[in-house]
Amino acid sequence: MNGFAAGPAISEGHLTDAFTSFIAAADRLERSHWQLHEEVSQLRAQLEERNRALACSQAENERMRLALAQILDALPCGVAVLQTHSEKIVLLNPEARRLLAIPEGESPLWSSLPPAIRTMLDPGHCQTWRQGDEHDFVFATGDKRRCVTVRYSQIGHDDSTTNSVAQNAQVILTCRDTTAFKDAEQQREASRNLVALAEMATVLAHEVRNPLGSMELLTGVLAGDSGMSEDSKQCVQHLQAGVRSLSAVVNNVLRFHSEGTSNLQPTKLSEVLRSAVNFVQPLARQSGIALTSQLTLGDIEIAADAGEVHQVILNLVCNALRHTPTGGLIKVCACFEARGAHNVAVVEVADTGNGIRAEDLAHIFEPGFTTGRQSAGLGLTVCQRIVEQHHGKIMVSSEAGKGSTFRMEFPIL
């Protein structure tokens, strides 16, 4: 045989239909491909948007975390976050470190907490904290004392019936420095006690003053009795000295706690000074100290309350007597000094006593300041107050072992 066998004949119509079907299928496939491509593009765009949003959220969270950390560090109260069951300190801000005396720069351990705090956090302790409790603690660091009020708050699981703390629960301790507040409370209490004591002293002084005046009058009458023996006269002089010393104390108490002003009237200063020196003379004799006066003012007058000027001289002489040994000298001098339109009367009370230490000079006019137990520390304060109410001024000069001189200047009328 010299030829190929002929295959089945394919009609031209069938081939055209097949080719048309293939083209349609290819078109559908191409459309599906582009549709898939568009969907992938959309998904990629959505993913990129989500990624950008996530990145922004993470950045915002980081900014918020840093801001909260800065706020926490800047708080004026201490904040400590603790895990009590694992005995772990989660967070401490700088103020908490300061108040709880935990050094900076070291990783805080549970043992770094003050023992009193650890005891209160112990679940087995009978006085453990409850939600919202506050307790006061006193921590001593060296020679310093710090009062700290600590508030307890619990985060995480909280069984309100048993107040138990879950294993993963944390507690927050908020610490406040209340040292100044506690000190102010103590000072207020001390002030109230001082006010009550001052009121009582004033009442007693008022009650004592009247019988004291009667005793002064009677001792004056006895001193003028020429029929007394020398021993009796000496006893009367001692009695006069005691009464006048007590009178000075009573008048100082009343004057110190009085809010009234001086009743200033034209007064011959020499007469008042002479009377005051004579009044205090028995005290000097009893102490074995010479008391002299040198008054060259003549009839010069100042605006004064005679009784209060009398009290100033009494206080200054009594003060000199306490610091002058037996055989010493106290001298009261007064003279006129011309200063143009502002002439002054100068009064000095000088002694040959022990003098005043240099470190004490700045404090001698302060209420309650005294260098011995014989004085309540009111005499010189009262002197300064009276002199200033008389529009004058008082100064002191002293040298240890050589005595002291108090100088007063009063404007002349």
C-alpha positions in Angstrom: 0.0 0.0 0.0 1.4 3.3 -0.9 -0.8 5.9 1.0 -1.9 6.9 4.6 -5.2 6.0 6.0 -7.5 9.0 6.2 -8.7 10.0 9.7 -12.2 10.9 10.5 -13.2 14.1 8.9 -13.7 17.1 11.3 -16.2 19.4 10.2 -15.4 23.1 9.9 -18.3 24.0 12.1 -17.1 21.9 15.0 -13.7 23.4 14.9 -15.1 26.9 14.9 -17.3 26.2 18.0 -14.3 24.7 19.8 -12.2 27.7 19.1 -14.9 30.1 20.2 -15.3 28.2 23.5 -11.6 28.4 24.1 -11.5 32.1 23.5 -14.5 32.6 25.8 -12.8 30.5 28.5 -9.6 32.5 28.1 -11.5 35.7 28.4 -13.1 34.5 31.6 -9.8 33.4 33.0 -8.3 36.7 32.1 -11.1 38.6 33.8 -10.8 36.4 36.9 -7.1 37.1 36.9 -7.5 40.8 36.8 -10.3 40.6 39.4 -8.0 38.6 41.6 -5.2 41.1 41.0 -7.5 44.0 42.0 -8.6 42.2 45.1 -4.9 41.4 46.0 -4.1 45.1 45.4 -7.0 46.2 47.7 -5.9 43.7 50.4 -2.4 44.9 50.2 -3.6 48.6 50.5 -5.7 47.6 53.4 -2.8 45.7 55.0 -0.5 48.7 54.6 -3.1 51.0 56.1 -3.5 48.6 59.0 0.2 48.5 59.5 0.5 52.3 59.4 -2.4 52.5 61.9 -0.7 49.9 64.1 2.6 51.8 63.9 0.9 55.0 64.9 -0.9 53.2 67.8 2.4 51.8 69.0 4.1 55.2 68.8 1.2 56.8 70.6 1.3 54.1 73.3 5.0 54.7 73.7 4.5 58.5 74.0 1.7 57.8 76.5 3.9 55.4 78.5 6.7 58.0 78.6 4.3 60.7 79.6 2.8 58.6 82.4 6.3 57.7 83.6 7.2 61.4 83.7 4.0 62.2 85.5 4.7 59.4 88.0 8.2 60.6 88.6 7.0 64.2 89.1 4.3 63.4 91.6 4.8 65.0 95.0 3.8 61.7 96.7 5.5 58.3 96.6 4.0 55.5 94.5 5.1 51.8 95.0 3.7 48.9 93.1 4.3 45.5 94.8 3.6 41.9 94.3 3.2 40.7 97.8 3.1 36.9 97.3 6.3 36.8 95.2 7.8 39.6 97.3 8.7 41.6 94.3 8.9 45.4 93.8 7.4 46.2 90.4 7.7 50.0 90.4 9.0 52.8 92.6 8.9 56.5 91.7 11.7 58.8 93.1 9.5 60.2 95.9 8.7 56.7 97.1 12.5 55.9 97.2 13.1 59.0 99.2 10.3 58.5 101.7 11.0 54.8 102.2 14.8 55.5 102.4 15.7 53.3 99.4 18.9 54.5 97.7 18.8 55.7 94.1 20.6 53.7 91.4 20.2 50.2 92.9 17.6 47.6 92.0 15.2 47.6 94.9 14.8 44.4 96.7 11.9 43.3 99.0 14.3 43.6 101.9 14.9 47.2 101.0 11.4 48.1 102.2 11.2 49.3 105.8 10.5 46.5 108.3 7.2 48.1 109.4 5.9 48.1 105.8 6.9 44.5 105.2 5.2 43.4 108.4 2.0 45.1 107.5 2.1 43.4 104.0 2.6 40.0 105.5 -0.7 38.0 105.0 0.0 36.2 108.2 0.1 39.4 110.2 -2.9 40.1 112.4 -3.0 43.8 111.3 -2.7 43.6 107.6 -4.0 46.3 105.4 -7.5 46.5 103.9 -8.5 48.3 100.8 -8.2 52.1 101.3 -6.5 51.8 104.8 -4.0 54.5 105.8 -1.3 54.1 108.5 1.2 56.5 109.9 4.9 55.5 110.1 7.9 57.2 111.6 11.2 56.4 109.9 14.6 57.5 111.3 17.5 58.1 109.0 20.6 59.1 110.9 19.6 61.9 113.2 16.5 62.8 111.0 13.0 61.8 111.7 10.4 61.5 109.0 6.6 60.9 109.4 5.1 59.1 106.4 1.4 58.3 105.8 0.9 55.3 103.6 -2.4 54.4 101.8 -3.1 50.9 100.6 -4.8 50.0 97.4 -5.2 46.6 95.7 -5.4 45.9 92.0 -6.2 42.5 90.5 -8.3 39.9 92.3 -10.0 41.2 95.4 -12.1 39.0 97.6 -14.0 41.6 99.6 -15.2 39.0 102.1 -11.8 37.6 103.1 -9.7 40.4 101.8 -7.3 37.8 100.4 -4.9 38.7 97.6 -4.6 36.5 94.6 -1.2 35.2 93.5 -1.0 37.6 90.5 -2.6 40.5 92.4 -0.6 43.7 92.9 -0.9 46.4 95.6 -0.2 50.1 95.3 1.2 52.0 98.3 0.8 55.8 98.1 3.1 57.6 100.5 2.9 61.2 101.7 5.5 63.1 103.8 3.5 64.4 106.8 6.5 65.5 108.9 5.7 69.2 108.6 2.0 68.5 109.3 2.8 66.4 112.4 5.4 69.0 113.6 2.8 71.8 113.1 0.3 69.8 115.1 2.8 69.4 118.0 3.6 73.2 117.8 -0.1 74.0 117.9 -0.6 71.8 120.9 2.4 73.3 122.6 1.0 76.8 121.8 -2.3 75.9 123.3 -0.6 74.7 126.4 1.5 77.9 126.6 -1.7 80.0 126.2 -3.4 78.1 128.9 -0.3 78.4 131.1 -0.1 82.2 130.4 -3.8 82.6 131.3 -3.3 80.7 134.5 -0.1 82.8 135.3 -2.0 86.0 134.6 -4.9 85.0 136.9 -2.5 84.0 139.7 -0.5 87.3 139.2 -3.7 89.3 139.6 -4.6 87.4 142.7 -1.2 87.8 144.2 -0.8 91.5 143.4 -3.3 92.9 145.9 -2.1 91.1 149.0 1.5 91.8 147.8 0.7 95.5 147.8 -0.7 95.2 151.3 2.5 93.4 152.4 4.6 96.2 150.8 2.6 98.8 152.7 3.0 97.0 156.0 6.7 96.4 155.6 7.1 100.2 154.9 5.3 100.9 158.1 7.4 98.5 160.1 10.6 99.9 158.6 9.6 103.3 159.9 9.2 102.1 163.5 12.1 103.6 165.5 11.5 101.3 168.5 12.6 98.2 166.7 15.8 96.4 167.5 18.6 96.0 164.9 17.7 92.4 164.4 14.1 93.3 163.8 15.1 96.0 161.4 17.3 93.6 159.5 14.4 91.1 159.3 12.1 93.8 157.9 14.7 94.8 155.3 14.9 91.1 154.2 11.1 91.0 154.1 11.0 94.2 152.0 13.6 92.8 149.6 11.6 89.6 149.2 8.3 91.5 148.6 9.8 93.8 146.1 11.5 90.9 144.2 8.2 89.1 144.1 6.5 92.4 143.0 8.9 92.6 140.0 8.0 89.0 138.9 4.3 89.6 139.3 4.4 92.9 137.3 6.5 91.3 134.6 4.0 88.5 134.1 1.1 91.0 134.0 3.0 93.3 131.7 4.1 90.6 129.3 0.6 89.2 128.8 -1.1 92.6 128.7 -2.1 94.0 125.3 -2.7 97.5 126.6 -0.7 100.5 125.7 1.3 102.8 128.0 -0.4 105.9 129.5 2.2 108.5 128.5 2.1 111.8 130.3 4.7 114.6 130.9 6.9 113.1 133.6 10.1 114.3 135.4 12.4 111.5 134.7 14.8 112.2 137.6 12.0 111.8 140.2 10.9 108.4 138.7 14.5 107.1 138.6 15.2 108.2 142.2 12.1 106.5 143.4 12.9 103.3 141.5 16.5 103.2 142.9 15.2 103.7 146.5 12.6 101.0 145.9 15.2 98.4 144.8 17.8 99.4 147.4 16.7 96.7 150.0 17.4 94.0 147.3 20.9 95.3 146.8 21.6 95.5 150.5 20.4 91.9 151.0 22.8 90.7 148.2 25.7 92.7 149.6 26.0 94.8 146.5 26.4 98.6 146.4 23.7 100.4 144.4 24.4 104.0 143.6 22.8 106.6 141.3 24.1 109.7 139.4 21.2 111.7 138.0 22.0 115.0 136.2 18.7 115.5 134.3 17.4 118.3 136.5 13.7 119.0 135.6 13.8 117.4 132.2 10.5 115.8 131.2 9.7 113.0 128.9 6.4 111.4 127.8 6.2 108.5 130.2 4.2 106.2 132.3 5.9 106.5 135.7 5.0 103.0 136.8 6.4 101.4 133.7 9.6 103.3 133.8 9.8 102.2 137.5 9.4 98.6 136.3 12.2 98.9 133.7 14.7 100.1 136.4 13.5 97.4 138.8 14.0 94.7 136.1 17.4 95.9 135.0 18.7 96.2 138.6 17.3 92.7 139.5 19.0 91.3 136.4 22.3 92.9 137.4 22.0 91.6 141.0 21.6 88.0 139.7 24.9 88.3 137.7 27.0 90.4 140.1 28.9 88.7 143.0 28.8 90.0 146.5 30.9 93.2 146.9 30.1 94.3 143.4 28.7 97.6 142.2 25.5 98.6 140.3 25.3 102.2 139.1 22.2 104.0 137.7 23.2 107.1 135.7 21.0 109.6 133.7 22.1 112.6 131.7 21.0 114.9 128.8 22.4 114.6 125.3 21.9 117.4 122.8 21.2 116.1 119.3 19.8 119.2 117.5 16.0 118.9 117.1 16.0 115.4 118.7 17.5 115.9 122.2 17.4 112.7 124.3 17.6 111.7 128.0 20.0 108.8 128.4 19.7 106.3 131.2 22.3 103.7 131.9 22.3 100.8 134.3 25.8 99.4 134.7 27.2 96.6 136.8 30.5 94.9 137.6 29.2 91.4 137.2 30.0 88.4 135.1 29.0 90.0 131.8 27.1 88.4 128.9 28.6 86.0 126.5 28.9 87.2 122.9 26.8 84.4 121.6 24.0 85.3 124.0 23.8 89.1 123.3 21.6 88.6 120.3 19.0 86.7 122.3 18.8 88.4 125.7 15.6 90.3 124.8 13.8 87.2 123.5 10.9 85.9 125.7 11.9 83.1 127.9 15.6 83.4 127.2 17.6 83.0 130.4 21.1 81.7 131.4 20.0 80.6 134.8 17.2 79.1 136.8 16.6 82.2 138.9 14.6 84.0 136.2 11.7 83.2 133.9 13.3 85.2 131.1 10.6 87.9 130.9 12.4 90.9 132.6 14.5 92.1 129.6 11.7 91.4 127.2 9.3 93.6 129.2 12.0 96.3 129.4 12.4 96.4 125.6 8.6 96.5 125.1 8.1 99.3 127.6 11.0 101.4 126.2 9.8 101.1 122.7 6.3 102.1 123.7 7.9 105.2 125.2 9.3 105.9 121.7 12.8 105.1 123.0 15.4 102.4 122.4 17.4 100.1 124.6 20.9 98.8 123.9 23.4 96.6 125.7 27.2 96.4 125.8 29.0 93.7 127.7 32.3 92.0 128.2 32.7 88.6 129.8 34.1 89.0 133.3 33.8 92.8 133.3 30.1 93.5 133.6 27.3 94.9 131.4 25.8 98.3 130.6 22.2 98.7 129.5 21.7 102.1 127.8 18.2 103.6 127.1 17.4 106.8 125.2 14.1 108.7 125.6 13.0 111.7 123.5 12.8 114.9 125.6 9.6 117.0 125.5 
